[in-house]
Amino acid sequence: MSASIPLFLSQKANPQIALLGAQGQLGQCFMSLGLPNLVAFSREDADLTQPQKLSKKFKDLAPDLVINCGAYNLVDKAETDYGPCTEVNALGVMHLAQICKEIGAPLVTYSTDHVFGGPAKRDSLGSPIPWVETDIPCPISVYGASKFAGECLAKASWEKCYLIRTCGLYGISGPGGKGGNFVEAILRAVSLGKPLRVVADQICTPTSVKNLARATLQLLGHFGPGTYHLTDQGSSTWHAFAQRIIQEAGLMVEVTPLTSADWPAAAKRPAFSVLGSIHSGNPQFPRQIPWQDSLGDYIKQRGS
């Protein structure tokens, strides 16, 4: 997979892109794109909780664009570990936006469907309607609140911020902090002979990091700073997602559906967190790929 630099950087001589969170699944995907002059930083190299060191590093580097893939994403742990969660997802993003303003570099940073947790909007037939960028967030977990706070603080700090909300990410490398993703968790459980019991009353959109990275660069080429929703196309319960994983992997394993009440977790999850976009009618907005197709591609790539 290869990609060109965003169009707004094309007039610069040897534009440089700084990438934070290089060890995570999205960061790893950006590194595989073959972007010229990409400088990748792991959490140890560029810690969002150490703004003074980060500021010096970025002022010395003077990148033309900063892409932040770093985050605290341990949703359940955040309920009791809210200090570190807030320090990374809210204050860390704010400090990074302030640093980007000082060096004049646009910032791309990622948020989540978990900023939405209230009752879903519904059409005239009673069907839920995807959340769009202009809907008012209502997070119901510490993690969701920290990500929304990060959005607000970033926008207040630097006008050239791209705030990209996404959902249900999975990628070949697996997220650095979580040690895996939902697809890998399901396949690992099968390999260990564990029964599969998955929640069937939470609806989201599984999204491949491969598509998200591609869509991000396409977005940067045609749209200015702002808040955007980027996911794969369609929606699924986690139970149906698990069933599709089993099917794509050519396995014969039963997946038992559960309700959220059957599977108590420390953090509440949104019952409906499918993301739509007010820009979807624009032909230059990144084209969405059906999540089923993305999953099939992932399983094939994983196998090879």
N, C-alpha and C positions, 0 to 999 in steps of 0.2 A: 504494500500500500504506500503510495507516495502522494504528496500534495505540494502545491505552490504556496508562497507566502500570501497573506491577505493583500487585497488590492490596494488598500490605503497605505501599505508600506512599500509598494513597488517603486515609488519615486525616490526612495531613500537609497543611498549607496550602501550595500551590504547591511541591511537592517538586521538588528539583533533581537531575538525573542528570548525572554527569561521564563523558565517553566519551574513552578514550585510543586512539590508533591510528586517528584519523578518516580518514586517507588510504588505508588498506587496504581490501580488498574487503568485509570484514565490517563495519568501521567505517562505510564509505559506505552500507552497507545499513541499519544502525541509523539513520543520519541521514535516510534516506528514509522512515522509518516515521511521521514526524510526531509524535514524542514531545514533549509540552510541557516547557519548561524544560530542554531538553537542551543542555549545554555541551560542545562537541566540541573536542578538542585533537589537533593533529598531533604527530608525533614532535619537531618543533622546539619546539612549545609546552610539551610535557610529556614530557621524556626520562626513561625508566626508569633510565638510568645516572647521573642527577643527582638523587639522593634529597633533598638539602637544598633545592634549588630547587623540587622537586616538593612537598615537605612544606609549604613556605611558600605555594605557589599553592593547594593544597587546603585548608589551614587558613583562608586568606582566603575561599575560595569556599564552604567548608562544605557540600559536596553530601550528599544523603541516600542516594545509591547511586553506586557507581563501577563502570563496565564497562570492562575492559581488553581491547582488541583488538590491542594492540601486541605484537610478538614478533620475534625473530630467526628467520627461517624458511628460510634458505639451507642446506638439509640437507647438501649435499656440501661446501660451503665451510667449514661448521662443523667438519669433521674436522681442518682445519689452523688455523682461525680460532676455536678453542674458547674463547679468552679473552673476546672480545666476545659470543659466543653465550651463555656462562654468565652474563656480566654482565647481559644483558637477560632471558633466560628463567628464570634461577634467582635471582640476587641482586636483580635489578630487581623481580621479582614479590614477593620477600620484603619489600623496602623499601616497596613499594606497600601490601602487606597491613598492615605496621606503621603506615603513615600512616593507613590506613582505620580501624585500631583506635583511633588517637588521636582521630580525628574522629567515631568511632562509626558509620561508613557501611559497610554490607555491600559486599563486593567480588565481582564476577563476573569470572573470568579463564578463559582457554581453554587447554586442553592438547591432546594429540594421540594418535592411534592408534599412533604410533611409540614410545610407552612400552612397548608389547608387541612382543617380538621373538623370544621363545622358541618351542619346539615348540607347535603348536596343540593345544588339548584336542580330544578326539574322542568321538563317541557310539558306541553299540554296533555300528553299521554301519561305523565308521571315518571318518565324515564330520566335518570340523572344526566346532567349536562356537564361536559368537561370544564374544568376551571381554566380561565384565561388570565392574561397578564393584568387586566384591569380589575379583577375580583379582589376583594379585601381579604387578606390572609387571616386565619384564625387557628394558630397552632395549638395542639393539645398535649404536647410533650416538651420537655426541656430541650431536647435536640431541635425540634421544629421551631421553638421560640428563639433559640440561639442563632439558627440560620436566618430567620426573619430579621432579627436584630442586626446581624451582619449586613443584610441587604440595606437596611435603613441607614446604618452608620457609614457604609461605603458610599451610598448616593449622597449623603450629607457632606462627605469629605472630598469627593472628586467627581466632577461632572462627566468625566470620560470613563465611566464604568459600564461594562457589559455584565449584567446579572442574569445568569442562565439557570433557570430551574429545570430539573430533570427528574427521572423516576426509575426505580428498579434496576439500577446499573449492574451489569456483569461484563467481565472481560477475561481474556486468557490469563493474564498475570495474577488476577485476584487482588483485592484491596490490601494494601500494606498493613493497615491497622486491624483488620478483621480476620485475616488469615483465610479468606475464601469469599465466595459469593453464593447466591441462592442455588445457581445451577450446580456448582461444585459440591455444595452441601447435600443436595439431593443425590447426586451420583456417588458421593462418598458414603452416604447412608446405605445405599443399595449394595455397594461393594462390601460393606461390613455386615450385611444381612439384617440391618435394623428396619423395623416397620416404619412406613411413611405415613405420617399424620400431619395434614397441612390445612391451614385456615382457609375456609371457603367463603367468607363473608367480607373480605377486604378486596376492593377492586382497584387495580393500578395499571400501569403500562410497563412491562419489562422492556428495558432499553439496553442495547449493545453499546459499549464504550467506543467501539469502532465507528459506529454511525454517529455518535455524539461528537467525537473529535472532528469527523468529516463535516458535520453540519455546523459546528462552531466556526470553522475556517470559511465556510460558504457564507455564513451570517456576517462575519467580519468584512467580507468583500462587498457587501451590498447594503448593510444597515449600520446606522450610527449607534452610539451608546444608548443603553436603556435596559429594560427588563424583558426577557424573552423566555418562552417555554420551548424546549427541545427534547422530544422523546421519539421513540419509535411509534408506529401507527397502531391504533386499536387499543383494546383493553382486555384484562383478564383477572380472574381471581388468582390468588397464590396457589390454590388447589389445582385449577385448570392449567396454570403455568407448570406446575410439577408434573402433571399428567403428560403434558406436551414434551417435557424434557425426557421422560421415560420413553415416550413414543419415538422421538428423534434418535435416541440412543439405541433403539432396537431392543429394549428390555421388556420383560413381562412381569411387572410388579404392581400390586394394588396400592393405590393412594387413598387413604381414608380421609374424608372431609371432616373438618372441625369448625366450630364457631369460635369467635374470639374469646367467648366466655370459657370455652373448653381448654383454651391454651392461654392461661393468664400470663401476661408479661409485665415487666416493671413499667414500661412506657406504653401509653395508648397509641394506637395506629389509626390513621384516617380510614373510615369505612369506604370512602370513595375519593381517590386522589388522582384521577385521570386528568392529564393536562392537555388543554387545547391552546390555540393561539389566535389572537386577533389579526395576525399577519398571514394566516394560512391561505388566504385568497391571493396573496401577492406571488406571482410566478417566480420571483427571485428568492422567496423564502425557502430555506432548505426543505427538500422533498423528504417526506417521512417514508420509511420502509416498514411494512407489516412486521410486527414483532415475531410472528411465527417464522417468517423467512430469515430474520436475523438470528433466531435461535438455531435454525437448521444449519446456517452457515457457521455459527460458533461451534456446534457439535462436530461438524466436519473438520474444522480447523483444529479443534482440540484433539481429535483422533489422529490427525496427521502429524 
